[in-house]
Amino acid sequence: MMGLNRLRWTITRNLVEDLKDKFPDGQALGGFAAALVTGHQAYLSPRMVQDMRDSGLAHILSISGLHMAIVGGFIFFASRALLALSPALTLKYPIKKWAAWLAIIGVLAYLALSGTPAPAIRAAVVAIIVFMAVIVDRRALSLRSLAIAAVIVLALMPEAVIEPGFQMSFAATAALLALAEAQKPLIKEISVPWAVRAVQNMGRAIWLSLMASLVAGAATTPFSLHYFNRISVYGMISNLLSSPISSFMLMPALALWTVLQATPLAAPFMYIAGAGLMLTDKISAWTASLDGAVRIMPSAPDYVLLISFAGILWLCLIRGRVRWVGLIAAISIIVWPRTHPPDVWIDPQGANAAISDRTVAYVLRPKVKQYGYEHWLRHYGLKDDRETGLPHNYDCKGLLCVPKPQAVHKIGFWFGNKPPKVEVIIRLCQSSELVISRAEIAEWPQICAKINRIDRDDIASLGALELSRQGNQWLIKGSEVSRGDRPWVR
């Protein structure tokens, strides 16, 4: 394993060094190449990652089904074409099955080189099942093959069933296979001039690429909305433009460049791959720069994802016109009424908190524990208003945040691990109806007798908190309670 990791890092550094001086922003393109080949993302530029996310091309950066399909398919078709050059082999031996075995070996080698992350393992299993179907003379691209692959993946890693990557990849693959089964066989004319046939094939390829992008994007949208609260509005355009580049130019050239890296033969493939990387980067940057490229939507209740997923399954598995009934359930996650956001969010360790006002929110400690706050904003579709909301409502100094008279909610916060001084506690109780303390306070002054309090023990037992004001009471929701009573929670 150490030797394999050493090889991966050597290839990563060589890819970056080779492109550094050959192209504008060559180091970033080298990092892009390394992410596609070895899975290492240490050299990726933050700008490129953000553009990929906003344009709907972020899936390219994670070695998964697209990469395995391209690598395995390239090896399969290239090796079969080379073997077909020999009439003796073609007429006497099953070269199609030989090519499938070579593709399986290539997929396993690519899996090892990628560092075997969970998405790559899932994609490799699916690819191997496809090529095994070729070897045993069964239909390769079918929902049965996908079902077998899903069973194998869940036997290897049962926890994958609750991972967004597993759900999105299998939903997209199922939708694409259902699309392939729904396509009517193409009737080919006899003795058509090659120019006419080329135009026909190009039109059909564009149509299929458009449909594939639309179907795969639609199948993954419910999960993207639920888990990440964002839609890449122009994702279909960016995928349609980049798909031919990655399939026929970038990935094959990258594979040949990596294999021939130590030889003079690598140079032309390096330039082809570099051009493909640059074009893909330009497409993502252009798409991400368009107005309204990303739309943020709050999450629907958890059970709505199950309803939407059931609709997707219905669309994929049921045949005939009745399959379109599933569309109603599939789009439910988009039209389902959203819940009102809570009034207060508190970090699991009590190190930070945020206040919402239905459509906007502000965090009390802008430089501490921002990941949870940002995720909370996306989940409820709130806009960050820390620049005006915080100074208008709170007086924060160090570990102390005291509400101002005009604050909607009179909540005082102490974010220190150690108990504050008595005068600090008195100040909190004088200005607040509720005091939240990260520290355990053994003795409260008499002035705090009628003040509601949440301290370290409450946060430790409840975890991250959401507070919602209902009349004269606070409704408290804790993350630890929601996780349930399970062995790994205890």
Secondary structure, 3 states (H helix, E strand, C coil): CHHHHHHHHHHHHHHHHHHHCCCCCHHHHHHHHHHHHCCCCCCCCHHHHHHHHHHCCHHHHCCCHHHHHHHHHHHHHHHHHHHCCCHHHHHHCCHHHHHHHHHHHHHHHHHHHCCCCHHHHHHHHHHHHHHHHHHCCCCCCCHHHHHHHHHHHHHHCHHHHHCHHHHHHHHHHHHHHHHHHHCCCCCCCCCCCHHHHHHHHHHHHHHHHHHHHHHHHHHHHHHHHHHHCEEECCHHHHHHHHHHHHHHHHHHHHHHHHHCCCCCCHHHHHHHHHHHHHHHHHHHHHHHHCCCCEEECCCCCHHHHHHHHHHHHHHHHCCCHHHHHHHHHHCHHHHCCCCCCCCEEECCCCCCEEEECCCEEEECCCCCCHHHHHHHHHHHCCEECHHHHHHHHEEEECCEEEECCCCCCCEEEECCCCCCCHHHHHHHHHHCCEEEECCCCCCCCHHHCCCEEECHHHHHHHCCEEEEEECCEEEEEEHHHHHCCCCCCC
